[in-house]
């Protein structure tokens, strides 16, 4: 049952939303569209996807509050940190944590994000 105060933006799967907007907040996630087994390529692409999803929701990376980064191997964290540092809004870093876990198929990284909408 839809609710007027909750906006759900679909993704690739009909049984889940890619992004949910409610009360001035945006919950979203991103994985890489490329399944190339080069972690740097996947990380950069996942960040590009995250930026696009935030834009689709009406916000941007400077308004990110928190990101949980899921990696298949914690040994990838130094590369992730370097790529993240290039991408994150300078002087406005969100809270971020990194977790090692199994991911679906060839995915090496998944980003789960909470961001604020601009004040209206």
C-alpha positions in Angstrom: 0.0 0.0 0.0 1.7 3.3 -1.1 2.1 6.1 1.3 2.0 9.7 0.1 4.9 10.7 2.5 7.2 7.9 1.3 8.8 7.9 -2.2 10.2 4.6 -3.4 12.5 4.7 -6.5 12.8 1.3 -8.1 15.9 -0.4 -9.4 16.7 -3.6 -11.3 14.4 -5.8 -9.2 10.6 -5.4 -8.9 10.5 -6.7 -5.3 12.7 -3.9 -3.8 13.4 -0.2 -4.0 16.8 1.1 -4.9 16.1 4.3 -3.0 13.5 5.4 -0.4 12.9 9.0 0.5 11.0 10.1 3.7 11.2 12.9 6.1 13.9 14.8 4.4 16.2 11.7 4.2 17.3 9.5 1.4 18.3 5.8 1.9 20.0 4.3 -1.1 22.6 1.8 -2.2 25.0 1.2 -5.1 27.0 -1.6 -6.6 29.1 -1.5 -9.7 27.3 -1.9 -13.0 30.5 -3.6 -14.3 31.3 -7.0 -13.0 34.9 -6.8 -14.0 37.1 -8.4 -11.3 39.3 -5.2 -11.0 38.4 -3.8 -7.6 39.4 -0.2 -8.5 37.1 -0.3 -11.5 34.2 -1.6 -9.4 34.7 0.9 -6.6 34.9 3.9 -9.0 31.8 2.6 -10.8 29.9 2.0 -7.6 30.6 5.6 -6.5 29.5 6.9 -9.9 26.3 4.9 -9.5 25.8 6.3 -5.9 26.2 9.8 -7.2 23.6 9.2 -9.9 21.2 7.7 -7.5 21.6 10.6 -5.1 20.9 13.0 -8.0 17.8 11.0 -9.0 16.6 11.4 -5.4 17.2 15.2 -5.5 20.4 15.4 -3.5 24.2 15.0 -3.9 27.3 13.6 -2.3 27.9 16.7 -0.2 24.7 15.9 1.7 25.7 12.3 2.6 25.4 11.6 6.3 26.7 8.1 6.4 28.0 5.3 4.2 28.5 1.6 5.0 31.0 0.0 2.6 30.8 -3.7 2.2 33.9 -5.4 0.8 34.4 -9.0 -0.1 38.0 -8.8 1.3 39.3 -6.3 3.9 42.7 -6.4 2.1 40.9 -4.1 -0.5 40.4 -1.4 2.1 43.6 0.7 1.3 42.5 0.9 -2.4 39.0 1.7 -1.4 40.2 4.4 1.0 42.3 6.1 -1.8 39.4 6.0 -4.3 37.0 7.2 -1.6 39.2 10.1 -0.7 39.3 11.2 -4.4 35.5 11.1 -4.6 34.2 12.3 -1.2 33.2 16.0 -0.9 36.3 17.8 0.4 35.8 19.2 3.8 32.5 17.5 4.2 33.2 13.9 4.9 30.3 11.7 6.1 30.5 9.0 8.8 31.8 5.8 7.1 32.4 2.3 8.1 33.8 -0.7 6.3 32.6 -4.3 6.7 34.0 -7.5 5.2 31.3 -9.9 3.9 30.3 -12.2 1.1 28.5 -10.3 -1.7 26.3 -11.6 -4.5 28.0 -13.0 -7.6 30.9 -11.1 -8.9 30.3 -7.9 -6.8 33.4 -6.9 -4.8 31.8 -3.8 -3.2 28.4 -2.5 -2.1 27.7 1.0 -0.7 24.7 1.6 1.6 24.1 5.3 2.1 21.9 7.7 4.1 21.8 11.3 2.8 19.8 14.5 3.5 17.7 16.3 1.0 18.3 20.0 0.6 16.1 22.2 2.8 13.0 23.4 1.1 
